[in-house]
C-alpha cells in the first residue's frame, strides 16, 4: 500500500519505518522537502505526498494540522482515508488546544468527504511501532465514523505489531477527544515513571466473575 505521511518529525519517521518494514511504500511530506533529504526516507512536497497516497497520515503538530490540510485542499483529500495521530497542545504542554473538542473532529468537520480515523495518539512513537517491546500487552484505540476506514486502519496497526486483540474501537469521531485528552495524563504518568515509553492496557473482569464485596 502507498502510505503518505504529512510531517517529518519523530512520529512520522517512526511510522514510516515501521510500515516500510512491513512492505508498504512510504513517502514523507514536508513544506520544505529540500531541507529534509538526510532522513534516510523518501521525502516530497505535501501535494506530491497526498497525490501519492492511498492512505494519508497526519503526523504534523496538532496546532498546525488544519492549516497544512487546508493547504492541500478538500478535493485532494476527498474519499481518502486520513489517519490522524496529532494532538494540539500549548507551548508548555500544560493545556489542550481543543479542550471542548478534538483535532480529529475539527478535521472531519472541515473535510466531510475525508474518512478520518483517530489512533495511536495515546503513546510515544517508540511504543507505536514496537508494542511487543513493552512489558506485556497494551491497548491502541480507534475512533471514526466510517467502519471500513477503521477496518483498514486496524490492518495497518496489525502491520506495526498490534494484534486485533489489542485494538479497541471506541466509537465515532467524537470519541477522539477522549484519546487526545489523555495527553495530559500521559505527561503526568511519564513524569512519574521517568520515561515516555509506556502504554496503558484496558483490562476487564472475566466473564462470570463475581464482584468483590462492596465493589460497584
C-alpha positions as CSV (number, residue, x, y, z in Angstrom):
1,X,0.0,0.0,0.0
2,X,1.1,3.6,-0.7
3,X,1.2,5.5,2.6
4,X,1.8,9.2,2.7
5,X,2.8,10.8,6.0
6,X,2.4,14.5,6.5
7,X,5.3,15.6,8.7
8,X,8.9,14.6,9.1
9,X,9.2,14.5,12.9
10,X,9.8,11.6,15.3
11,X,6.3,10.2,14.9
12,X,6.2,10.4,11.1
13,X,9.7,8.8,10.7
14,X,8.9,6.0,13.2
15,X,5.6,5.1,11.5
16,X,7.2,5.3,8.0
17,X,10.0,3.0,9.0
18,X,7.6,0.6,10.7
19,X,5.3,0.4,7.7
20,X,8.1,0.2,5.2
21,X,9.5,-2.8,7.1
22,X,6.1,-4.4,6.7
23,X,6.3,-4.0,2.9
24,X,4.4,-0.7,2.3
25,X,5.6,2.1,0.1
26,X,6.0,5.3,2.2
27,X,6.6,8.9,1.5
28,X,7.1,11.7,3.9
29,X,5.5,15.1,3.1
30,X,7.2,18.3,4.0
31,X,6.7,22.0,3.3
32,X,10.5,22.2,2.6
33,X,11.4,18.8,1.2
34,X,14.8,20.0,0.0
35,X,15.9,20.6,3.6
36,X,14.9,17.1,4.8
37,X,16.9,14.9,2.5
38,X,19.0,13.4,5.3
39,X,16.3,11.3,7.0
40,X,17.0,8.0,5.2
41,X,13.4,8.0,4.0
42,X,11.9,9.4,0.8
43,X,10.6,13.0,1.2
44,X,8.5,15.1,-1.1
45,X,6.3,18.2,-1.0
46,X,2.9,18.0,0.7
47,X,0.9,18.0,-2.5
48,X,3.0,15.2,-4.1
49,X,2.7,13.2,-0.9
50,X,-1.1,13.5,-0.8
51,X,-1.3,12.6,-4.5
52,X,0.9,9.5,-4.0
53,X,-1.0,8.2,-1.0
54,X,-3.7,5.5,-0.8
55,X,-3.7,6.3,2.9
56,X,-2.6,9.6,4.3
57,X,-1.4,10.0,7.9
58,X,-1.5,13.4,9.7
59,X,1.7,13.4,11.8
60,X,2.0,17.2,11.9
61,X,1.9,19.2,15.2
62,X,-1.7,19.5,16.2
63,X,-1.7,23.2,16.3
64,X,-0.7,23.3,12.6
65,X,-2.5,20.3,11.2
66,X,-5.6,22.1,9.9
67,X,-3.5,24.8,8.2
68,X,-1.5,22.0,6.5
69,X,-4.5,20.1,5.4
70,X,-6.3,23.2,4.1
71,X,-3.2,24.0,2.0
72,X,-3.8,20.7,0.2
73,X,-7.5,21.5,-0.4
74,X,-10.6,19.5,0.1
75,X,-10.7,17.9,-3.4
76,X,-7.2,16.4,-2.8
77,X,-8.5,14.7,0.3
78,X,-11.9,13.7,-0.8
79,X,-12.5,9.9,-0.3
80,X,-9.1,9.5,1.3
81,X,-8.5,7.5,4.5
82,X,-6.8,10.0,6.8
83,X,-5.3,8.5,9.9
84,X,-4.8,11.3,12.4
85,X,-2.3,10.9,15.2
86,X,-1.9,14.5,16.2
87,X,-2.7,16.3,19.5
88,X,-2.8,20.1,19.8
89,X,-1.1,21.4,23.0
90,X,0.1,24.7,24.3
91,X,3.8,25.6,24.0
92,X,4.4,24.5,27.6
93,X,2.3,21.3,27.1
94,X,0.0,22.1,30.0
95,X,-3.2,22.8,28.1
96,X,-5.1,21.3,25.1
97,X,-5.6,23.4,22.0
98,X,-9.1,21.8,21.6
99,X,-10.3,21.5,25.2
100,X,-14.0,21.0,24.2
101,X,-13.4,19.1,21.1
102,X,-10.6,17.3,19.3
103,X,-8.3,17.8,16.4
104,X,-9.8,14.8,14.7
105,X,-13.3,16.2,15.0
106,X,-12.1,19.5,13.6
107,X,-10.5,17.8,10.6
108,X,-13.6,15.7,9.9
109,X,-15.8,18.8,10.1
110,X,-13.5,20.7,7.8
111,X,-13.2,17.8,5.3
112,X,-16.6,15.9,5.4
113,X,-15.7,13.8,2.3
114,X,-12.5,12.6,4.0
115,X,-12.6,9.4,6.1
116,X,-10.9,10.4,9.3
117,X,-9.7,7.8,11.9
118,X,-8.0,8.7,15.1
119,X,-5.5,6.4,16.6
120,X,-2.0,6.0,18.1
121,X,-2.1,9.4,19.9
122,X,-2.1,7.9,23.4
123,X,1.6,6.7,23.3
124,X,5.1,7.7,22.4
125,X,6.4,7.0,18.9
126,X,8.6,4.1,20.2
127,X,5.6,2.3,21.5
128,X,3.6,3.0,18.3
129,X,5.9,0.8,16.3
130,X,7.1,-1.7,18.8
131,X,4.3,-2.7,21.1
132,X,6.0,-6.1,21.7
133,X,8.8,-4.2,23.3
134,X,6.6,-3.2,26.2
135,X,6.3,-5.3,29.4
136,X,3.1,-7.1,28.4
137,X,0.1,-6.4,26.2
138,X,-1.5,-3.0,25.8
139,X,-4.3,-1.2,24.1
140,X,-4.5,1.0,21.0
141,X,-7.8,2.9,20.4
142,X,-9.6,3.8,17.1
143,X,-12.2,6.5,16.7
144,X,-14.1,7.3,13.4
145,X,-17.4,7.4,11.7
146,X,-16.5,5.1,8.8
147,X,-16.4,1.4,9.6
148,X,-14.4,0.4,6.6
149,X,-11.9,3.1,7.2
150,X,-11.4,1.8,10.8
151,X,-11.0,-1.8,9.5
152,X,-8.3,-0.6,7.0
153,X,-6.6,1.3,9.8
154,X,-6.8,-1.8,12.0
155,X,-4.9,-3.8,9.4
156,X,-2.2,-1.2,9.2
157,X,-2.0,-1.3,13.0
158,X,-1.5,-5.0,12.8
159,X,1.4,-4.4,10.4
160,X,3.0,-2.4,13.2
161,X,2.7,-5.2,15.6
162,X,-0.7,-4.5,17.2
163,X,-2.8,-7.7,17.1
164,X,-6.6,-7.3,16.8
165,X,-6.9,-8.3,20.5
166,X,-5.1,-5.1,21.4
167,X,-7.2,-2.8,19.2
168,X,-10.2,-1.2,20.7
169,X,-12.8,0.6,18.6
170,X,-14.4,3.1,20.9
171,X,-16.9,4.6,18.5
172,X,-17.4,7.6,16.3
173,X,-15.1,10.5,15.7
174,X,-16.5,12.4,18.7
175,X,-14.7,9.8,20.9
176,X,-11.4,11.1,19.6
177,X,-11.5,13.8,22.2
178,X,-11.0,11.1,24.9
179,X,-7.9,9.9,23.1
180,X,-6.5,13.4,22.7
181,X,-7.4,14.5,26.2
182,X,-5.4,11.6,27.6
183,X,-2.3,13.6,26.6
184,X,-2.4,15.5,30.0
185,X,-2.5,12.2,31.9
186,X,0.2,10.8,29.7
187,X,2.6,13.6,30.7
188,X,1.8,13.0,34.3
189,X,2.5,9.3,34.0
190,X,5.7,10.0,32.1
191,X,6.8,12.3,34.8
192,X,6.1,9.7,37.5
193,X,7.8,6.9,35.5
194,X,10.7,9.0,34.3
195,X,10.2,7.7,30.7
196,X,7.8,8.4,27.8
197,X,8.0,4.8,26.5
198,X,5.0,3.1,28.0
199,X,1.3,2.4,27.3
200,X,-1.9,1.5,29.0
201,X,-3.9,-1.7,28.9
202,X,-7.6,-1.9,29.2
203,X,-8.5,-4.9,31.4
204,X,-12.0,-6.2,32.2
205,X,-13.4,-8.6,34.7
206,X,-13.5,-12.2,33.4
207,X,-16.9,-13.3,32.1
208,X,-19.0,-14.6,35.0
209,X,-16.5,-13.2,37.5
210,X,-18.1,-12.3,40.9
211,X,-17.9,-8.8,42.3
212,X,-15.9,-8.3,45.4
213,X,-17.9,-7.3,48.5
214,X,-18.6,-3.6,48.4
215,X,-17.5,-3.2,44.7
216,X,-19.6,-1.0,42.4
